[in-house]
Amino acid sequence: SAVSVWFSGMVLSLQDEERSGNRRHFCRHCGSHLFIHNKNYPNNTYVYASAIDTELPKPPAMEHIMLDFKPSWVPLALASENDTEFGEYPSVGIYEWHKELGLLLALSDADEARLSTAEPVFEG
C-alpha cells in the first residue's frame, strides 16, 4: 500500500495504540499527511485539505476551534458572519457539520447507514 500509518503519542508498541486510538496516515512515497482516524470516534475520519486534488466549493461558514488555547497576539480571522467559535471542540463531528450544511455528496441509504455506524477500514 502507498499509505503508511503512524500512531500518535508516545507509542511503544501496537498495544499502546489502545491508549489514544489516533492513527495518522501518510503517503509512503512523499510523506504527505493524508488523514487521521481515531477508532474511538469511528464516524470521523479527518482528511487534510492539502491531500485533496479536486476543486472544492467554498464553505458557507467556518468553525474556529480550540480558541481557549489561542495566543492573545494571534488575530481571529472570521471568513463570514456565519462563522462559529468554540473554546475547545464543537459537539458535532466534521461529517455531521458537512451534512447539516448540505455539503455531502449524495449517498445511497446503504452507504449512509454504513458511514454512520461502521469504522472505516484502511490498508497499510
C-alpha angles and dihedrals in degrees: 000000000000090000122086125193129222121188112221123234126027097321113179097173141002088266089064089060085076088067099064106008092211119138120183115200122209137180106260091214105048104012095239114160105242108175146327128229130185116197089210086067102038095173093059124077113164114212115195114238089228089063094058115089096182123093108255128200118253108259116241090232142011130221116222108203138186091027091152085072099043114117111247092237093059111091120224109235109205113201096198143354087259093065117118129211129215129187089212129350124337119245093245128062126235093265092055091045092054091045093051091051094046092244098129124103114249108272132193116248089252093053091046091053092047093050093049096050113021133075111239116247118225129184122224 
